[in-house]
Amino acid sequence: MPLYLITVSGELPLRSSRTRPRFYRRLLENIEDAVARAGGRIIRSELLEAKVLIETDLDVEDVLARVFGVYRVGKVVEYRFKGLQDLAAWVAERAVESVKGRKFAVRVKRSGVHEFTSLDVAREVGALLKPHSAGVDLENPEVTIELEVRGDKALLYLDSKRGPGGLPVGVEGRGLVLFSGGFDSPVAAWFTAKRGVMVDFLHFILGSVEPSYMAFKVAKSLAERWLYGYRPRYVVVDFRDVVFEVTQKVDWSYRQVVLRGLMYAAALKIAEEEGYDAIVTGESIGQASSQTLKNISSIEAVVKPTRPILRPLLGLDKEEIVEYNRRLGLYELSSKVAEACAIAPTRVVIAARPEEVERELSKVDFSVVEKAVKSRTTLDLLSSRPEDAIPESDLEVDFLPDDALVIDAREGSKRVEEPLVGAIPIDKVDFERLPRDRPIVVICDVGNLSSVIAKALRDSGYRAYSLKGGVKTYCKIKRV
């Protein structure tokens, strides 16, 4: 069975004797959840000072290296030795192949009472391995033989991976992340989780639902890969009526700032109702017009947040943020999240005064914001599907969800003369056997007939949509 020696983040052993057990307990719970999600189970676990030894029934080294609070995870083999010579012979037997023709070093850490020192162990092992190697090099070895001796037990590292460090998720409360799914907000969520915060995701629908669909996929990937020990939630707020309200009533140059303030207000309302300890954003100073220091200051002065607003990316530039996003394994998904169209693309204010922001915000009917917040949908990220992030009231979509079953509902002769690649002609569809676990997209010439059919399918319990724009949209999607 695989055996792992986990070095915990350096912050954990430094905690007080009252706090430390809680942190270690939470770390072990998160590790157990990570192993379980990978399809395995922990057979035994043992706390060894600042390290944790666990045995599992599945190779989970990569998974353990993504648990916050883990500084390093090493795959090890275990041996109960009878003396120094026995120990050295055992290590040499297992390490001899790795040092052949290469320069090596032996590193030993020891705890307990022994008749030998760590240096004695290193010398004995080195003497046995040297004849098979290219020599010893303590400064720049090609191979490092790493060994931990604890009492009468020896643990030999086979390989190791660096973990993310930080604090175990769950020791520092809950945070609600304003989440677009682009490059910034996932990285902000990751950095916040690294400090022990259980993060959930708040997504605002501002226009097309395609970015919302893609943002859910980003959040789900982040949750599956990094967020262990709890069930992350994805909150969807349809903000399209709010956007319309802003575009109708707010002065052009203040629209971006006002919309940002309304997002804060909505997030804070949810935080108060759901018990979140903080709001988290992916803002970086000066990255966008609404993120200048003057505008951030003025927005907060007017909104008067009842929870701290955390901005973990404040000092990072865009290139650094994108690189972090790439390291987290999210770049491919985040790069597909379309930016919401700016509601004021030019002549925007970059140094709004609080009284100006307050003046423009006062033009907005806040009942529209309250209605949007009240109508929010909350999803379990781990068990939900991306199409669940699309409001049920949206019968039309302007994209094709993954794994969608596409039905061509055009008039018969057109289906024959101009077949649509990847679409099933409606006369060949067995409506008694349509899958209920896949989204269904219906296409017609311009979207009228397809809406009727999609509505009928919805009424029968299917997750069906009409493709907005019909054949023209479909052909454009397929060309892309």
C-alpha positions as CSV (number, residue, x, y, z in Angstrom):
1,M,0.0,0.0,0.0
2,P,1.3,3.5,-0.8
3,L,2.9,5.3,2.2
4,Y,3.3,9.0,2.4
5,L,5.2,11.3,4.7
6,I,3.7,14.8,4.7
7,T,5.6,17.8,5.9
8,V,3.1,20.3,7.1
9,S,3.3,24.1,6.5
10,G,5.8,25.7,8.8
11,E,3.0,27.9,10.3
12,L,1.2,24.9,11.9
13,P,3.9,23.8,14.5
14,L,4.4,27.4,15.5
15,R,0.8,27.8,16.7
16,S,0.0,27.8,20.4
17,S,-0.7,24.5,22.2
18,R,-4.4,25.4,22.3
19,T,-4.7,26.2,18.6
20,R,-2.3,23.6,17.1
21,P,-4.5,20.5,17.6
22,R,-7.4,22.2,15.8
23,F,-5.2,23.0,12.8
24,Y,-3.8,19.5,12.6
25,R,-7.3,18.0,13.0
26,R,-8.6,20.1,10.2
27,L,-5.7,19.2,8.0
28,L,-6.3,15.5,8.5
29,E,-10.0,15.9,7.7
30,N,-9.1,17.7,4.5
31,I,-6.5,15.1,3.5
32,E,-9.1,12.4,4.2
33,D,-11.6,14.2,1.9
34,A,-9.0,14.6,-0.8
35,V,-8.2,10.9,-0.8
36,A,-11.9,10.0,-0.7
37,R,-12.6,12.2,-3.7
38,A,-9.8,10.5,-5.6
39,G,-11.6,7.2,-5.0
40,G,-9.3,5.9,-2.2
41,R,-9.2,5.7,1.6
42,I,-6.8,6.2,4.4
43,I,-5.8,2.9,6.0
44,R,-3.8,4.4,8.8
45,S,-2.4,7.8,9.8
46,E,0.1,8.9,12.4
47,L,1.3,12.3,13.6
48,L,5.1,12.6,13.8
49,E,5.9,16.0,15.3
50,A,5.6,18.4,12.3
51,K,4.8,15.6,9.9
52,V,2.0,13.2,9.1
53,L,2.5,9.6,8.0
54,I,-0.5,8.1,6.1
55,E,-1.0,4.8,4.3
56,T,-3.6,4.7,1.5
57,D,-5.1,2.0,-0.8
58,L,-4.5,4.2,-3.9
59,D,-1.6,6.3,-5.3
60,V,-2.7,9.8,-4.3
61,E,0.6,11.7,-4.3
62,D,-0.5,14.3,-6.8
63,V,-3.7,14.9,-4.9
64,L,-2.0,15.3,-1.5
65,A,0.3,17.9,-3.1
66,R,-2.8,20.1,-3.7
67,V,-4.0,20.2,-0.1
68,F,-3.5,23.5,1.6
69,G,-1.5,23.2,4.7
70,V,0.8,20.6,3.1
71,Y,4.3,21.9,2.4
72,R,5.7,18.7,1.0
73,V,4.5,15.2,0.4
74,G,7.0,12.3,-0.1
75,K,6.3,8.7,-1.1
76,V,8.3,6.6,1.3
77,V,9.1,3.0,2.3
78,E,9.2,2.0,5.9
79,Y,11.6,-0.4,7.8
80,R,12.1,-1.4,11.4
81,F,15.9,-1.8,11.8
82,K,18.0,-3.6,14.4
83,G,21.0,-1.4,14.3
84,L,23.2,0.9,12.3
85,Q,24.6,-1.7,10.0
86,D,21.2,-3.2,9.3
87,L,19.8,0.2,8.5
88,A,22.6,1.2,6.2
89,A,22.4,-2.2,4.3
90,W,18.6,-1.8,3.8
91,V,19.0,1.8,2.5
92,A,21.8,0.9,0.2
93,E,19.9,-2.1,-1.3
94,R,17.0,0.2,-2.3
95,A,19.1,3.1,-3.5
96,V,21.9,1.4,-5.4
97,E,20.2,1.6,-8.8
98,S,19.5,5.3,-8.5
99,V,23.1,6.2,-7.9
100,K,24.8,4.1,-10.7
101,G,27.1,6.4,-12.7
102,R,25.9,9.5,-10.9
103,K,27.1,11.7,-8.1
104,F,25.1,11.5,-5.0
105,A,24.6,12.8,-1.4
106,V,22.9,11.2,1.6
107,R,20.7,13.4,3.8
108,V,19.5,12.0,7.2
109,K,17.1,13.5,9.7
110,R,16.9,11.7,13.0
111,S,14.8,11.8,16.2
112,G,14.8,9.6,19.2
113,V,17.6,8.0,21.3
114,H,20.2,6.1,19.3
115,E,23.8,5.0,19.7
116,F,24.6,6.7,16.4
117,T,24.2,10.2,14.9
118,S,22.6,11.3,11.7
119,L,26.1,11.8,10.3
120,D,27.0,8.2,11.2
121,V,24.1,6.9,9.2
122,A,25.0,9.1,6.2
123,R,28.6,7.9,6.3
124,E,27.6,4.2,6.5
125,V,25.1,4.5,3.6
126,G,27.5,6.6,1.5
127,A,30.3,4.0,2.0
128,L,28.1,1.2,0.7
129,L,26.8,3.2,-2.3
130,K,30.0,5.0,-3.4
131,P,31.5,2.0,-5.3
132,H,28.4,1.9,-7.6
133,S,28.4,5.7,-8.2
134,A,30.4,8.5,-9.9
135,G,31.3,9.7,-6.4
136,V,29.9,11.8,-3.6
137,D,29.0,15.4,-4.1
138,L,27.5,17.1,-1.1
139,E,27.1,20.5,-2.8
140,N,25.5,19.7,-6.2
141,P,24.5,16.0,-6.2
142,E,22.7,14.5,-9.2
143,V,20.8,12.2,-6.8
144,T,19.9,12.8,-3.2
145,I,19.2,9.8,-0.9
146,E,16.9,11.1,1.8
147,L,16.2,9.3,5.0
148,E,14.2,9.9,8.2
149,V,15.0,7.9,11.3
150,R,12.4,7.9,14.1
151,G,13.0,5.6,17.0
152,D,13.5,2.1,15.5
153,K,11.7,3.0,12.3
154,A,13.3,4.3,9.1
155,L,11.5,6.1,6.3
156,L,13.3,6.3,2.9
157,Y,12.0,8.8,0.4
158,L,11.3,7.4,-3.1
159,D,10.3,10.8,-4.5
160,S,8.6,13.9,-3.3
161,K,6.4,16.9,-4.4
162,R,6.0,20.4,-3.1
163,G,2.6,21.3,-1.8
164,P,1.0,24.7,-1.7
165,G,1.7,25.4,1.9
166,G,-0.6,27.9,3.7
167,L,-3.2,27.0,6.3
168,P,-5.8,24.1,6.2
169,V,-9.0,25.2,4.5
170,G,-11.6,25.8,7.2
171,V,-9.6,27.2,10.0
172,E,-10.3,30.9,9.0
173,G,-14.0,31.1,8.3
174,R,-15.9,31.6,5.0
175,G,-15.4,34.0,2.1
176,L,-17.7,34.8,-0.9
177,V,-15.7,35.4,-4.1
178,L,-17.0,37.8,-6.8
179,F,-16.3,35.3,-9.6
180,S,-16.3,36.0,-13.3
181,G,-14.2,32.9,-14.2
182,G,-11.6,34.8,-16.1
183,F,-7.9,34.9,-15.1
184,D,-8.2,37.1,-12.0
185,S,-11.0,35.8,-9.8
186,P,-9.9,32.1,-9.7
187,V,-6.4,33.1,-8.6
188,A,-7.9,35.4,-5.9
189,A,-10.1,32.5,-4.7
190,W,-7.0,30.2,-4.6
191,F,-4.9,32.7,-2.6
192,T,-7.8,33.2,-0.1
193,A,-8.3,29.5,0.3
194,K,-4.6,29.1,0.9
195,R,-5.0,31.2,4.0
196,G,-7.5,28.7,5.5
197,V,-10.7,30.3,4.2
198,M,-13.6,28.2,2.8
199,V,-14.4,30.1,-0.4
200,D,-17.7,30.0,-2.2
201,F,-18.4,31.7,-5.6
202,L,-20.8,34.5,-6.5
203,H,-21.3,34.9,-10.2
204,F,-23.3,37.8,-11.8
205,I,-25.0,37.2,-15.2
206,L,-24.5,40.5,-17.1
207,G,-25.6,39.5,-20.6
208,S,-25.2,36.3,-22.5
209,V,-25.3,33.1,-20.4
210,E,-22.3,31.6,-22.2
211,P,-19.8,33.3,-19.9
212,S,-21.8,32.0,-16.9
213,Y,-21.7,28.5,-18.2
214,M,-17.9,28.7,-18.7
215,A,-17.4,30.4,-15.4
216,F,-19.1,27.5,-13.7
217,K,-16.7,25.1,-15.4
218,V,-13.7,27.1,-14.1
219,A,-15.1,27.2,-10.5
220,K,-15.8,23.4,-10.7
221,S,-12.3,22.7,-11.9
222,L,-10.8,24.8,-9.1
223,A,-13.0,23.1,-6.5
224,E,-12.2,19.6,-7.7
225,R,-8.5,20.2,-7.8
226,W,-7.8,22.4,-4.8
227,L,-10.7,22.9,-2.4
228,Y,-10.9,19.9,0.0
229,G,-12.7,19.5,3.3
230,Y,-16.1,21.0,2.4
231,R,-18.6,21.4,-0.4
232,P,-18.0,24.6,-2.3
233,R,-21.1,26.5,-3.5
234,Y,-21.7,28.5,-6.6
235,V,-24.2,31.3,-6.3
236,V,-25.7,32.7,-9.5
237,V,-27.4,36.2,-9.5
238,D,-29.1,37.3,-12.7
239,F,-28.0,40.9,-12.9
240,R,-29.3,41.7,-16.4
241,D,-32.1,43.8,-15.2
242,V,-29.7,45.7,-13.0
243,V,-27.4,46.3,-15.9
244,F,-30.4,47.6,-17.9
245,E,-31.3,49.9,-15.0
246,V,-27.8,51.4,-14.9
247,T,-27.6,51.9,-18.7
248,Q,-31.0,53.8,-18.6
249,K,-30.4,56.0,-15.6
250,V,-26.7,56.5,-14.8
251,D,-24.4,59.0,-16.5
252,W,-22.3,57.3,-19.1
253,S,-18.9,57.9,-17.5
254,Y,-20.0,56.6,-14.1
255,R,-21.7,53.3,-15.3
256,Q,-18.7,51.0,-14.6
257,V,-18.1,52.4,-11.2
258,V,-21.8,52.3,-10.3
259,L,-22.2,48.7,-11.5
260,R,-19.2,47.7,-9.4
261,G,-20.8,49.3,-6.4
262,L,-24.0,47.5,-7.0
263,M,-22.1,44.2,-7.1
264,Y,-20.5,45.0,-3.8
265,A,-24.0,45.8,-2.4
266,A,-25.5,42.6,-3.6
267,A,-22.5,40.5,-2.4
268,L,-22.7,42.1,1.0
269,K,-26.4,41.4,1.3
270,I,-25.8,37.8,0.5
271,A,-22.9,37.7,3.0
272,E,-25.1,39.0,5.7
273,E,-27.9,36.5,5.0
274,E,-25.6,33.5,4.6
275,G,-23.0,34.3,7.3
276,Y,-19.9,34.9,5.2
277,D,-17.0,36.6,7.0
278,A,-15.6,38.5,4.0
279,I,-16.1,39.4,0.4
280,V,-13.2,38.5,-2.0
281,T,-12.5,40.1,-5.4
282,G,-9.9,39.7,-8.1
283,E,-9.2,43.4,-8.3
284,S,-5.6,44.7,-8.9
285,I,-4.9,48.4,-8.4
286,G,-5.2,50.2,-11.7
287,Q,-6.0,47.2,-13.8
288,A,-9.3,48.6,-15.0
289,S,-11.1,51.9,-14.7
290,S,-13.2,50.7,-11.7
291,Q,-10.1,49.5,-10.0
292,T,-8.2,52.7,-9.6
293,L,-7.4,53.5,-6.0
294,K,-9.6,56.6,-6.1
295,N,-12.6,54.7,-7.5
296,I,-12.1,51.8,-5.1
297,S,-12.0,54.2,-2.2
298,S,-15.0,56.2,-3.3
299,I,-17.1,53.0,-4.0
300,E,-16.4,51.7,-0.5
301,A,-17.1,55.1,1.1
302,V,-20.6,55.1,-0.4
303,V,-21.4,51.3,-0.1
304,K,-20.1,51.2,3.5
305,P,-19.3,47.5,3.5
306,T,-20.4,45.5,6.6
307,R,-17.8,42.8,5.8
308,P,-14.1,43.3,4.9
309,I,-13.5,43.2,1.2
310,L,-10.3,41.2,0.5
311,R,-8.2,41.8,-2.6
312,P,-5.4,39.3,-2.6
313,L,-4.2,40.3,-6.1
314,L,-3.7,44.0,-5.3
315,G,0.0,44.0,-6.0
316,L,0.1,41.6,-9.0
317,D,0.2,42.7,-12.6
318,K,-1.7,40.9,-15.3
319,E,1.2,38.8,-16.5
320,E,1.7,37.5,-13.0
321,I,-1.9,36.7,-12.5
322,V,-2.2,34.8,-15.8
323,E,0.9,32.8,-14.8
324,Y,-0.6,31.8,-11.5
325,N,-3.8,30.9,-13.3
326,R,-1.8,28.7,-15.6
327,R,0.0,27.0,-12.7
328,L,-3.4,26.2,-11.1
329,G,-4.4,24.2,-14.3
330,L,-7.2,26.7,-15.2
331,Y,-5.7,28.6,-18.1
332,E,-7.4,26.7,-20.9
333,L,-10.9,27.1,-19.3
334,S,-10.4,30.7,-18.1
335,S,-9.2,31.8,-21.6
336,K,-12.5,30.7,-23.0
337,V,-14.6,32.9,-20.6
338,A,-15.7,35.9,-22.7
339,E,-15.4,39.3,-21.1
340,A,-18.7,41.0,-20.4
341,C,-19.3,43.9,-22.8
342,A,-18.4,47.1,-21.1
343,I,-21.5,49.3,-20.5
344,A,-19.3,52.4,-20.9
345,P,-16.3,51.5,-23.0
346,T,-14.9,55.0,-23.4
347,R,-14.8,58.3,-21.4
348,V,-15.0,56.6,-18.1
349,V,-14.2,58.3,-14.8
350,I,-11.0,57.1,-13.2
351,A,-11.0,59.3,-10.0
352,A,-14.6,59.6,-8.9
353,R,-15.3,61.4,-5.7
354,P,-17.6,59.8,-3.1
355,E,-20.3,62.4,-3.5
356,E,-20.4,61.8,-7.3
357,V,-20.7,58.0,-6.9
358,E,-23.5,58.5,-4.3
359,R,-25.3,60.9,-6.7
360,E,-25.2,58.3,-9.5
361,L,-26.1,55.4,-7.3
362,S,-29.1,57.3,-6.0
363,K,-30.6,57.2,-9.5
364,V,-30.8,53.4,-9.4
365,D,-34.0,51.7,-8.2
366,F,-32.5,49.4,-5.5
367,S,-35.6,47.2,-5.6
368,V,-34.2,45.8,-8.9
369,V,-31.0,44.8,-7.1
370,E,-33.0,43.3,-4.2
371,K,-35.1,41.3,-6.5
372,A,-32.0,39.9,-8.3
373,V,-30.4,38.9,-4.9
374,K,-33.6,37.3,-3.7
375,S,-34.0,35.3,-6.9
376,R,-30.4,33.9,-6.7
377,T,-29.7,30.2,-7.4
378,T,-27.2,28.3,-5.2
379,L,-25.5,25.2,-6.6
380,D,-23.3,22.5,-5.1
381,L,-20.2,22.8,-7.3
382,L,-19.1,19.2,-7.0
383,S,-22.5,17.6,-7.9
384,S,-24.0,20.2,-10.3
385,R,-23.5,20.5,-14.1
386,P,-22.5,23.7,-16.0
387,E,-25.9,24.0,-17.6
388,D,-27.4,24.2,-14.0
389,A,-25.8,27.7,-13.9
390,I,-28.1,28.9,-16.7
391,P,-31.4,30.3,-15.4
392,E,-34.4,28.1,-16.0
393,S,-36.2,31.1,-17.5
394,D,-33.6,31.3,-20.3
395,L,-35.1,29.2,-23.1
396,E,-32.6,30.6,-25.7
397,V,-28.8,30.1,-25.8
398,D,-26.3,31.6,-28.2
399,F,-23.7,28.7,-27.8
400,L,-23.6,25.0,-27.6
401,P,-23.1,23.5,-24.2
402,D,-20.7,20.6,-23.9
403,D,-22.1,17.2,-24.8
404,A,-25.3,18.8,-26.1
405,L,-27.6,16.7,-28.3
406,V,-28.4,19.0,-31.3
407,I,-31.8,18.5,-33.1
408,D,-32.3,20.0,-36.6
409,A,-36.0,21.1,-36.7
410,R,-35.9,22.8,-40.1
411,E,-38.3,21.9,-42.9
412,G,-37.7,18.5,-44.4
413,S,-36.2,19.4,-47.7
414,K,-33.7,21.7,-46.1
415,R,-32.6,19.0,-43.7
416,V,-31.9,16.8,-46.7
417,E,-30.3,19.3,-49.1
418,E,-28.3,21.3,-46.5
419,P,-27.6,18.9,-43.6
420,L,-26.0,20.4,-40.5
421,V,-22.9,18.5,-39.4
422,G,-23.4,17.1,-35.9
423,A,-27.2,17.7,-35.8
424,I,-29.8,15.0,-35.7
425,P,-32.8,15.5,-38.2
426,I,-35.9,15.9,-36.1
427,D,-37.7,13.1,-38.1
428,K,-35.0,10.6,-36.9
429,V,-35.3,11.6,-33.2
430,D,-36.8,9.0,-30.8
431,F,-38.5,11.3,-28.4
432,E,-39.2,8.4,-26.0
433,R,-35.5,7.8,-25.6
434,L,-34.0,11.2,-25.4
435,P,-31.3,11.4,-22.7
436,R,-32.2,13.3,-19.5
437,D,-28.6,13.7,-18.4
438,R,-27.5,15.8,-21.5
439,P,-28.6,19.3,-22.6
440,I,-30.7,19.4,-25.8
441,V,-30.4,22.2,-28.3
442,V,-33.0,22.6,-31.0
443,I,-32.2,24.5,-34.3
444,C,-34.5,25.9,-36.9
445,D,-34.0,28.6,-39.6
446,V,-34.2,31.7,-37.3
447,G,-35.1,30.4,-33.8
448,N,-39.0,30.6,-33.8
449,L,-40.0,26.9,-34.3
450,S,-37.0,25.7,-32.2
451,S,-38.3,27.8,-29.3
452,V,-41.7,26.1,-29.4
453,I,-40.1,22.6,-29.5
454,A,-37.6,23.4,-26.8
455,K,-40.5,24.7,-24.6
456,A,-42.4,21.4,-25.1
457,L,-39.3,19.4,-24.2
458,R,-38.8,21.6,-21.1
459,D,-42.4,20.8,-20.1
460,S,-41.6,17.1,-20.3
461,G,-38.7,17.5,-18.0
462,Y,-35.7,17.8,-20.4
463,R,-33.0,20.5,-20.1
464,A,-33.8,21.9,-23.6
465,Y,-32.9,25.1,-25.3
466,S,-33.5,26.9,-28.6
467,L,-30.4,28.2,-30.4
468,K,-30.7,31.9,-30.8
469,G,-30.3,33.0,-34.4
470,G,-30.9,29.5,-35.7
471,V,-28.8,28.1,-38.6
472,K,-26.7,31.2,-38.9
473,T,-25.5,31.0,-35.3
474,Y,-24.9,27.2,-35.6
475,C,-22.7,27.6,-38.7
476,K,-20.7,30.4,-37.0
477,I,-20.1,28.2,-33.9
478,K,-19.0,25.3,-36.1
479,R,-16.6,27.5,-38.1
480,V,-15.0,28.8,-34.8
